[in-house]
């Protein structure tokens, strides 16, 4: 039994490497309409750090800085992007999450009390198309999961949702490949684009990653502080205290110094 489980885990990891997954995004939401408040919300750093720690039990978590979710396209190894707001949390990771969303480890499915968990993963567009996967859990129960390459459905669990109909009907076909005959099993859409449409269907068409501020954290074994954390600590030690910076007089412009004018 143990060998069989280990074999499945190894197979999933191998498939993930082959697919070239760069990042996965997970939303924890109490009510989808709350996402509309994100552009006006400041991330709760302490809550974000606690969530990062809950997703990586036994590891240390250090804050590295804030950025826009749209800029955190590919988290570096050993780093995770987290944003926590009233009723909503978002996590972006470069870890090798399973290409079959239904096998996602339990503590990643519902680490908060949020009623809904939404997962979206994809690879960058390639000549032959891209891989994509998405999933929705409600109160920890899987409602829908889909994962596919352009010619192979890896997982298809639950009933297709209303927003999926135009994709299955061929309204969003994948770009044709020049000088290549299409495979008879080719899906009527690009799976990566299909997966990327899921968060907008679930959370609203106005979902704008460029207006959402998130926190970047380093995640590492105790005692093995990464270079990114050391460099940030050195930079902070070299900077004067905030009170000192505020007390410094305003530097006069070159024009003012030359001609004796204030400004």
RORORO-284826 format. One record per residue (C-alpha): x, y, z. Coordinates in steps of 0.02 Angstrom, whole numbers, plus 32768, in hexadecimal, padded with zeros to 4 digits. Layout:
N
XYZ
...
***
This chain:
263
800080008000
808C80798030
80EA80557F8F
804B80747F29
802B811C7F7D
80E1814D7F66
80D781197EB0
803F81887E92
8095821B7EE6
813082017E7B
80C481F67DDE
806B82997E0B
811182F07E2B
815782B27D85
80BD82EE7D28
80CA83987D7B
818083AA7D43
815283777C92
80C583F57C8C
813984807CC5
80C184CD7D43
810485767D7A
808385B07DF8
7FDB85867E44
7F6086007E91
7EE585D37F1B
7E5986447F59
7E05862B8002
7D60868B7FFE
7CCC869B8073
7C6086F27FEF
7C9587147F3A
7C5087C67F3F
7CD287F27FC3
7D5987E87F3D
7D19888D7EF7
7D5F88E47F92
7E1388A97F74
7E4F89427F12
7E2B89AE7FAC
7E6E8933802D
7F1A8932807D
7F5F8883809A
7F648846814E
801C8817815E
800C87B88202
7F79875181C1
7FD78730811F
807086F3817D
8004868381EA
7FB28638814F
805B861C80FC
809485C18199
7FF58557819F
8013851F80EB
80C984F18113
80C5849E81C0
816D848E8215
81C0851481AA
81F285C781D4
81A086578176
81F18702815B
81A3879B810A
81FE87DB806F
818E88698034
80EC889E7FE0
80C6889B7F26
803588927EAD
7FEB87E77E8B
800288057DD0
80BF88137DEA
80CD87717E4E
80BF87047DB3
814186827DE5
817086787E9E
822586487EB9
824C859D7F07
823285A77FC2
81BD863E7FB5
810186537FBC
808D86E57F96
7FFD8703800F
7F7987898020
7EF9878C80AE
7E64880380B3
7DBA88018109
7D63876380CC
7DE4873F8043
7E9286F48038
7EFC86CE7FA0
7F9786607F95
800C864E7F00
809285C97F06
8112857F7E91
811084DA7EEE
80E7843E7E8A
8030842D7EB6
7FE283907E6B
7FA483997DB6
7F0883417DF7
7EB883C47E69
7E4E83417EC3
7EEF82FF7F15
7F2183A77F60
7F57838C8015
7ECE83B08092
7F22843E80F2
7F2F84A1804E
7E7684898027
7E3084E180C0
7EB585318130
7E3985BC815D
7D7F85BD8186
7D5385FC80D8
7CC185A18089
7D0B859C7FD9
7DB585687F99
7DE385897EE3
7E7F85457E8E
7EC885797DE6
7F6985357D98
7FAE85427CE7
804C85407C80
808585CE7C0F
804085C67B5D
80A8855A7AE9
80A0852E7A31
8041848E7A58
7FCC84E37AD4
7FD384E57B92
7F9E847E7C27
7F1C84C17C9F
7EC0848B7D3B
7E3E84D57DAF
7DD7849A7E42
7D5184D47EBB
7D3384957F6B
7C9F84CA7FD6
7CB584B38091
7D43843C806A
7CDE83D07FF2
7D1883C57F3D
7C9284067EC7
7CF084147E22
7D9E83E77DE5
7DE683EA7D37
7E9683D17CF4
7ECE83B77C40
7F5183CB7BBB
7F1683FC7B0C
7EF983457ADE
7EE482EA7B85
7E6C83037C15
7ECA82D87CB4
7E3882F37D2C
7D8283217D16
7D1F831A7DB9
7C7383647DDB
7BF583B47D67
7C31843B7CED
7BF984E67D26
7B9685647CC0
7C2D85D27C99
7C84853C7C47
7C0285267BBE
7C4E859F7B3E
7CF685467B4C
7CAC84987B30
7C4184DE7AA2
7CDD85197A47
7CC285D47A5F
7D7685E77A9F
7DDF85787A2C
7E9A85687A43
7F0485C479C1
7F2B8552792E
7FDB850C7920
80318531787B
8062849B780F
802284207891
7F8983B37879
7F1683BC7912
7F0C83227980
7E5F82D07973
7E5282D87A31
7E7B83917A3C
7E0783EC7AB4
7D9D847C7A6F
7DFE84F87ADC
7EAA85177B23
7EAC84CD7BD4
7F1C85587C17
7EA485DF7BDC
7E1385777C1F
7E63856F7CCC
7E8E86287CCD
7DD786527CA9
7D9D85F47D44
7DCB86777DCA
7D7187007D68
7CD686927D5A
7CD886697E13
7D1187107E5A
7CD787907DDB
7D0B87D47D31
7D54886E7D85
7DD888067DE0
7E7888697DC1
7F1C88207E01
7F7688C57DE3
7F0C891A7E68
7F2588977EF0
7FB688AD7F6A
8001880D7FB1
809287DC8022
812887737FEF
817286FB806F
8209868A8076
81E385DB80B8
8274857280F8
82A984EE8178
82D585348224
83898570822A
839F8571816C
8381862A814D
8382864D8091
83EB86D4803F
8351873F8018
8329874E80D1
83DE87778101
83EC87FE807C
8349884F80B3
8382884F8169
8428889F8138
83CF892580D2
835A894D8162
83ED895A81DC
844689D28166
83B18A468158
839C8ACF81DC
83078ABF8251
82648B06820D
82628B908292
83108BC8825B
82DE8BCB81A3
82458C3481CA
82AB8CAF8231
83298CD281A5
83108D7F8156
82D28D8880A4
83648D93802A
83608E347FC2
83648E217F06
84008E4D7EA2
83A38EE37E57
83798F257F04
842C8F107F42
84748F6B7EAB
83FC8FFD7EAA
83D2900A7F62
83198FDF7F4C
82B48F737FBF
82638ED07F81
***
